Amino acid sequence: MVQLGINTLMYLDAMKAGTPQSALIGRIAEFFPIAEVRREFIAGGNEADPAFQAELCAIRDAAASRDMTLYYSVPEDFCTSGTVNPNLKMFLAEATALGASGMKFAVGDVPNTPLDALKTADEMVRREGVAVCVENDQTASHGSLEWAMESMQRLVEAGASVKFCYDCGNWVWAGVDPNEAFDALLAADAIGEYQIKNVNAPDAPDHPAPALLKEGTVDWAGQIRRLPELVPVTLEYPSPLDRIDAEVAIAKRELA
């Protein structure tokens, strides 16, 4: 049984209009028991603002009252210039305050980070009990399959529990065949989260754009059917608010 959820990016128009993520949890709960919240859209904008901490608590309470599982998306690199993100401890504390089961970063510079630093980071992750994933970005450098595989091999060498978040759309932007990337990461047992972000570029193959589920070119449903059962799957793309019901219905139907 596929574990489906929604990343709050799907409600981008609502968030731009001022709806806090804590108010979106109830909407998501009508569809799925999993929500992934995004740090960049938390009220207050940073950890020093009391509104930020208040919103963390509001999100936590909204999810707990509905028995939902939360994931936390942090828009920063896990490693930069051969160094683990210096704010990892703070981000883990935020995830714990949310009651989040998992947290996601961009992969960054994992291959050039010393093993001892990765081991120390993983000890912090394990102490907090938060499952951490890293994902490729949409660039030719940190978005390539080679970089993803080198990153996961480096984490395996460090004995780290960190897995890979496979975002099916990111590969297209990085110029990588999504099926090739999926096959390689699946064979390496590296996928810890799957995010659906379909893409389409009928008039400009070199400039893909986000697409609704049935309008894109990636065989996301076929890939998801091959995933291990416990890997969570989230819808992560902006959708017109009046299309969300239909998008959810498509995902449920295709993955039933």
Contacts in CASP RR format, 6 or more apart in sequence:
PFRMAT RR
TARGET T0000
AUTHOR 0000-0000-0000
METHOD contacts of the structure
MODEL  1
MVQLGINTLMYLDAMKAGTPQSALIGRIAEFFPIAEVRREFIAGGNEADP
AFQAELCAIRDAAASRDMTLYYSVPEDFCTSGTVNPNLKMFLAEATALGA
SGMKFAVGDVPNTPLDALKTADEMVRREGVAVCVENDQTASHGSLEWAME
SMQRLVEAGASVKFCYDCGNWVWAGVDPNEAFDALLAADAIGEYQIKNVN
APDAPDHPAPALLKEGTVDWAGQIRRLPELVPVTLEYPSPLDRIDAEVAI
AKRELA
1 229 0 8 1.000
2 224 0 8 1.000
2 227 0 8 1.000
2 229 0 8 1.000
2 233 0 8 1.000
2 255 0 8 1.000
3 34 0 8 1.000
3 229 0 8 1.000
3 230 0 8 1.000
3 231 0 8 1.000
3 232 0 8 1.000
3 233 0 8 1.000
4 31 0 8 1.000
4 32 0 8 1.000
4 34 0 8 1.000
4 232 0 8 1.000
4 233 0 8 1.000
4 234 0 8 1.000
4 235 0 8 1.000
4 251 0 8 1.000
4 252 0 8 1.000
4 255 0 8 1.000
5 28 0 8 1.000
5 31 0 8 1.000
5 32 0 8 1.000
5 33 0 8 1.000
5 34 0 8 1.000
5 35 0 8 1.000
5 36 0 8 1.000
5 232 0 8 1.000
5 233 0 8 1.000
5 234 0 8 1.000
5 235 0 8 1.000
6 28 0 8 1.000
6 31 0 8 1.000
6 32 0 8 1.000
6 34 0 8 1.000
6 35 0 8 1.000
6 36 0 8 1.000
6 234 0 8 1.000
6 235 0 8 1.000
6 248 0 8 1.000
7 35 0 8 1.000
7 36 0 8 1.000
7 38 0 8 1.000
7 71 0 8 1.000
7 73 0 8 1.000
7 195 0 8 1.000
7 234 0 8 1.000
7 235 0 8 1.000
7 236 0 8 1.000
8 15 0 8 1.000
8 21 0 8 1.000
8 24 0 8 1.000
8 28 0 8 1.000
8 35 0 8 1.000
8 36 0 8 1.000
8 37 0 8 1.000
8 38 0 8 1.000
8 41 0 8 1.000
9 38 0 8 1.000
9 236 0 8 1.000
9 237 0 8 1.000
9 238 0 8 1.000
10 235 0 8 1.000
10 236 0 8 1.000
10 237 0 8 1.000
10 238 0 8 1.000
10 239 0 8 1.000
10 244 0 8 1.000
10 247 0 8 1.000
11 19 0 8 1.000
11 24 0 8 1.000
11 27 0 8 1.000
11 239 0 8 1.000
11 241 0 8 1.000
11 244 0 8 1.000
12 238 0 8 1.000
12 239 0 8 1.000
13 238 0 8 1.000
13 240 0 8 1.000
13 241 0 8 1.000
14 24 0 8 1.000
14 241 0 8 1.000
15 21 0 8 1.000
15 24 0 8 1.000
15 41 0 8 1.000
20 43 0 8 1.000
20 55 0 8 1.000
20 58 0 8 1.000
21 37 0 8 1.000
21 38 0 8 1.000
21 41 0 8 1.000
21 42 0 8 1.000
21 43 0 8 1.000
21 55 0 8 1.000
21 59 0 8 1.000
22 55 0 8 1.000
22 58 0 8 1.000
22 59 0 8 1.000
22 61 0 8 1.000
22 62 0 8 1.000
23 62 0 8 1.000
24 35 0 8 1.000
25 35 0 8 1.000
25 59 0 8 1.000
25 62 0 8 1.000
25 63 0 8 1.000
25 66 0 8 1.000
25 68 0 8 1.000
26 62 0 8 1.000
26 66 0 8 1.000
28 34 0 8 1.000
28 35 0 8 1.000
28 68 0 8 1.000
29 35 0 8 1.000
29 66 0 8 1.000
29 68 0 8 1.000
31 248 0 8 1.000
32 248 0 8 1.000
33 66 0 8 1.000
33 67 0 8 1.000
33 68 0 8 1.000
33 69 0 8 1.000
34 68 0 8 1.000
34 69 0 8 1.000
34 70 0 8 1.000
34 71 0 8 1.000
34 232 0 8 1.000
34 234 0 8 1.000
35 63 0 8 1.000
35 68 0 8 1.000
35 69 0 8 1.000
35 70 0 8 1.000
35 71 0 8 1.000
36 70 0 8 1.000
36 71 0 8 1.000
36 72 0 8 1.000
36 73 0 8 1.000
36 104 0 8 1.000
36 234 0 8 1.000
36 236 0 8 1.000
37 59 0 8 1.000
37 70 0 8 1.000
37 71 0 8 1.000
37 72 0 8 1.000
37 73 0 8 1.000
37 98 0 8 1.000
37 100 0 8 1.000
38 73 0 8 1.000
38 75 0 8 1.000
39 72 0 8 1.000
39 73 0 8 1.000
39 74 0 8 1.000
39 75 0 8 1.000
39 91 0 8 1.000
39 94 0 8 1.000
40 75 0 8 1.000
42 52 0 8 1.000
42 55 0 8 1.000
42 56 0 8 1.000
42 59 0 8 1.000
43 51 0 8 1.000
43 52 0 8 1.000
43 54 0 8 1.000
43 55 0 8 1.000
44 51 0 8 1.000
44 52 0 8 1.000
44 55 0 8 1.000
45 51 0 8 1.000
45 52 0 8 1.000
46 52 0 8 1.000
47 53 0 8 1.000
47 90 0 8 1.000
47 94 0 8 1.000
53 97 0 8 1.000
56 94 0 8 1.000
56 97 0 8 1.000
56 98 0 8 1.000
57 97 0 8 1.000
59 70 0 8 1.000
59 98 0 8 1.000
60 70 0 8 1.000
60 97 0 8 1.000
60 98 0 8 1.000
60 99 0 8 1.000
63 69 0 8 1.000
63 70 0 8 1.000
63 98 0 8 1.000
63 99 0 8 1.000
64 99 0 8 1.000
69 101 0 8 1.000
69 232 0 8 1.000
70 98 0 8 1.000
70 99 0 8 1.000
70 100 0 8 1.000
70 101 0 8 1.000
70 102 0 8 1.000
71 100 0 8 1.000
71 101 0 8 1.000
71 102 0 8 1.000
71 103 0 8 1.000
71 104 0 8 1.000
71 193 0 8 1.000
71 232 0 8 1.000
71 234 0 8 1.000
72 91 0 8 1.000
72 94 0 8 1.000
72 95 0 8 1.000
72 98 0 8 1.000
72 100 0 8 1.000
72 102 0 8 1.000
72 103 0 8 1.000
72 104 0 8 1.000
72 130 0 8 1.000
73 103 0 8 1.000
73 104 0 8 1.000
74 91 0 8 1.000
74 103 0 8 1.000
74 104 0 8 1.000
74 105 0 8 1.000
75 106 0 8 1.000
76 85 0 8 1.000
76 87 0 8 1.000
76 91 0 8 1.000
76 105 0 8 1.000
76 106 0 8 1.000
77 85 0 8 1.000
77 105 0 8 1.000
77 106 0 8 1.000
77 107 0 8 1.000
77 108 0 8 1.000
77 109 0 8 1.000
78 84 0 8 1.000
78 85 0 8 1.000
78 88 0 8 1.000
78 105 0 8 1.000
78 106 0 8 1.000
78 107 0 8 1.000
78 108 0 8 1.000
78 110 0 8 1.000
78 121 0 8 1.000
78 132 0 8 1.000
78 134 0 8 1.000
78 162 0 8 1.000
79 85 0 8 1.000
79 107 0 8 1.000
79 108 0 8 1.000
79 109 0 8 1.000
79 110 0 8 1.000
79 112 0 8 1.000
79 113 0 8 1.000
79 117 0 8 1.000
79 118 0 8 1.000
80 108 0 8 1.000
80 109 0 8 1.000
81 109 0 8 1.000
81 112 0 8 1.000
82 109 0 8 1.000
82 112 0 8 1.000
82 113 0 8 1.000
82 114 0 8 1.000
82 117 0 8 1.000
83 109 0 8 1.000
83 113 0 8 1.000
83 117 0 8 1.000
84 113 0 8 1.000
84 117 0 8 1.000
84 118 0 8 1.000
84 120 0 8 1.000
84 121 0 8 1.000
85 91 0 8 1.000
85 105 0 8 1.000
88 121 0 8 1.000
88 124 0 8 1.000
88 125 0 8 1.000
89 124 0 8 1.000
91 103 0 8 1.000
92 103 0 8 1.000
92 124 0 8 1.000
92 125 0 8 1.000
92 128 0 8 1.000
92 130 0 8 1.000
93 128 0 8 1.000
95 102 0 8 1.000
95 103 0 8 1.000
95 128 0 8 1.000
95 130 0 8 1.000
96 128 0 8 1.000
96 130 0 8 1.000
100 130 0 8 1.000
101 130 0 8 1.000
101 131 0 8 1.000
102 130 0 8 1.000
102 131 0 8 1.000
102 132 0 8 1.000
102 133 0 8 1.000
103 130 0 8 1.000
103 131 0 8 1.000
103 132 0 8 1.000
103 133 0 8 1.000
104 132 0 8 1.000
104 133 0 8 1.000
104 134 0 8 1.000
104 135 0 8 1.000
104 165 0 8 1.000
104 193 0 8 1.000
105 132 0 8 1.000
105 133 0 8 1.000
105 134 0 8 1.000
105 135 0 8 1.000
106 134 0 8 1.000
106 135 0 8 1.000
106 136 0 8 1.000
106 137 0 8 1.000
106 142 0 8 1.000
107 134 0 8 1.000
107 135 0 8 1.000
107 136 0 8 1.000
107 137 0 8 1.000
107 142 0 8 1.000
107 143 0 8 1.000
107 147 0 8 1.000
107 148 0 8 1.000
107 151 0 8 1.000
107 164 0 8 1.000
108 134 0 8 1.000
108 137 0 8 1.000
108 142 0 8 1.000
108 151 0 8 1.000
109 142 0 8 1.000
110 118 0 8 1.000
110 134 0 8 1.000
110 150 0 8 1.000
110 151 0 8 1.000
110 154 0 8 1.000
110 155 0 8 1.000
111 147 0 8 1.000
111 150 0 8 1.000
111 151 0 8 1.000
111 154 0 8 1.000
113 154 0 8 1.000
115 154 0 8 1.000
115 157 0 8 1.000
115 158 0 8 1.000
118 154 0 8 1.000
118 155 0 8 1.000
118 158 0 8 1.000
118 159 0 8 1.000
118 160 0 8 1.000
119 158 0 8 1.000
119 159 0 8 1.000
119 160 0 8 1.000
121 160 0 8 1.000
122 155 0 8 1.000
122 158 0 8 1.000
122 159 0 8 1.000
122 160 0 8 1.000
122 161 0 8 1.000
122 162 0 8 1.000
125 132 0 8 1.000
125 160 0 8 1.000
125 161 0 8 1.000
125 162 0 8 1.000
126 161 0 8 1.000
131 161 0 8 1.000
131 163 0 8 1.000
131 192 0 8 1.000
132 161 0 8 1.000
132 162 0 8 1.000
132 163 0 8 1.000
133 162 0 8 1.000
133 163 0 8 1.000
133 164 0 8 1.000
133 165 0 8 1.000
133 192 0 8 1.000
133 193 0 8 1.000
134 151 0 8 1.000
134 162 0 8 1.000
134 163 0 8 1.000
134 164 0 8 1.000
134 165 0 8 1.000
135 164 0 8 1.000
135 165 0 8 1.000
135 166 0 8 1.000
135 167 0 8 1.000
135 170 0 8 1.000
135 195 0 8 1.000
136 142 0 8 1.000
136 143 0 8 1.000
136 144 0 8 1.000
136 147 0 8 1.000
136 148 0 8 1.000
136 167 0 8 1.000
136 170 0 8 1.000
136 171 0 8 1.000
136 174 0 8 1.000
137 143 0 8 1.000
137 170 0 8 1.000
137 174 0 8 1.000
138 170 0 8 1.000
138 173 0 8 1.000
138 174 0 8 1.000
139 174 0 8 1.000
140 174 0 8 1.000
140 175 0 8 1.000
141 147 0 8 1.000
143 170 0 8 1.000
143 171 0 8 1.000
143 174 0 8 1.000
143 176 0 8 1.000
144 174 0 8 1.000
144 176 0 8 1.000
145 171 0 8 1.000
145 176 0 8 1.000
145 180 0 8 1.000
145 181 0 8 1.000
145 184 0 8 1.000
148 164 0 8 1.000
148 181 0 8 1.000
148 184 0 8 1.000
148 185 0 8 1.000
149 184 0 8 1.000
149 185 0 8 1.000
149 188 0 8 1.000
151 164 0 8 1.000
152 164 0 8 1.000
152 185 0 8 1.000
152 188 0 8 1.000
152 190 0 8 1.000
155 162 0 8 1.000
163 190 0 8 1.000
163 191 0 8 1.000
163 192 0 8 1.000
163 193 0 8 1.000
164 185 0 8 1.000
164 190 0 8 1.000
164 191 0 8 1.000
164 192 0 8 1.000
165 191 0 8 1.000
165 192 0 8 1.000
165 193 0 8 1.000
165 194 0 8 1.000
165 195 0 8 1.000
166 181 0 8 1.000
166 182 0 8 1.000
166 185 0 8 1.000
166 191 0 8 1.000
166 192 0 8 1.000
166 193 0 8 1.000
166 194 0 8 1.000
166 195 0 8 1.000
167 195 0 8 1.000
167 197 0 8 1.000
167 236 0 8 1.000
168 178 0 8 1.000
168 182 0 8 1.000
168 194 0 8 1.000
168 195 0 8 1.000
168 196 0 8 1.000
168 197 0 8 1.000
168 198 0 8 1.000
168 218 0 8 1.000
168 220 0 8 1.000
168 223 0 8 1.000
169 178 0 8 1.000
169 197 0 8 1.000
169 198 0 8 1.000
169 199 0 8 1.000
169 208 0 8 1.000
169 218 0 8 1.000
170 197 0 8 1.000
171 177 0 8 1.000
171 178 0 8 1.000
171 181 0 8 1.000
172 178 0 8 1.000
172 199 0 8 1.000
172 201 0 8 1.000
172 208 0 8 1.000
172 217 0 8 1.000
172 218 0 8 1.000
173 199 0 8 1.000
173 208 0 8 1.000
178 218 0 8 1.000
178 219 0 8 1.000
178 223 0 8 1.000
179 219 0 8 1.000
179 223 0 8 1.000
182 223 0 8 1.000
182 226 0 8 1.000
185 191 0 8 1.000
186 226 0 8 1.000
186 227 0 8 1.000
191 227 0 8 1.000
191 228 0 8 1.000
191 231 0 8 1.000
192 231 0 8 1.000
192 232 0 8 1.000
193 231 0 8 1.000
193 232 0 8 1.000
193 233 0 8 1.000
193 234 0 8 1.000
194 223 0 8 1.000
194 224 0 8 1.000
194 227 0 8 1.000
194 231 0 8 1.000
194 232 0 8 1.000
194 233 0 8 1.000
194 234 0 8 1.000
195 233 0 8 1.000
195 234 0 8 1.000
195 235 0 8 1.000
195 236 0 8 1.000
196 213 0 8 1.000
196 220 0 8 1.000
196 224 0 8 1.000
196 233 0 8 1.000
196 234 0 8 1.000
196 235 0 8 1.000
196 236 0 8 1.000
196 237 0 8 1.000
196 251 0 8 1.000
197 210 0 8 1.000
197 236 0 8 1.000
197 237 0 8 1.000
198 210 0 8 1.000
198 211 0 8 1.000
198 212 0 8 1.000
198 213 0 8 1.000
198 215 0 8 1.000
198 216 0 8 1.000
198 217 0 8 1.000
198 218 0 8 1.000
198 220 0 8 1.000
198 237 0 8 1.000
199 208 0 8 1.000
199 209 0 8 1.000
199 210 0 8 1.000
199 211 0 8 1.000
199 216 0 8 1.000
199 217 0 8 1.000
199 218 0 8 1.000
200 208 0 8 1.000
200 209 0 8 1.000
200 211 0 8 1.000
200 215 0 8 1.000
200 216 0 8 1.000
200 217 0 8 1.000
201 207 0 8 1.000
201 208 0 8 1.000
201 209 0 8 1.000
201 217 0 8 1.000
210 237 0 8 1.000
210 238 0 8 1.000
211 217 0 8 1.000
211 237 0 8 1.000
212 237 0 8 1.000
212 239 0 8 1.000
212 243 0 8 1.000
212 247 0 8 1.000
213 220 0 8 1.000
213 247 0 8 1.000
213 250 0 8 1.000
213 251 0 8 1.000
213 254 0 8 1.000
214 250 0 8 1.000
221 254 0 8 1.000
221 255 0 8 1.000
224 233 0 8 1.000
224 255 0 8 1.000
225 255 0 8 1.000
227 233 0 8 1.000
233 255 0 8 1.000
235 247 0 8 1.000
235 248 0 8 1.000
235 251 0 8 1.000
239 247 0 8 1.000
END
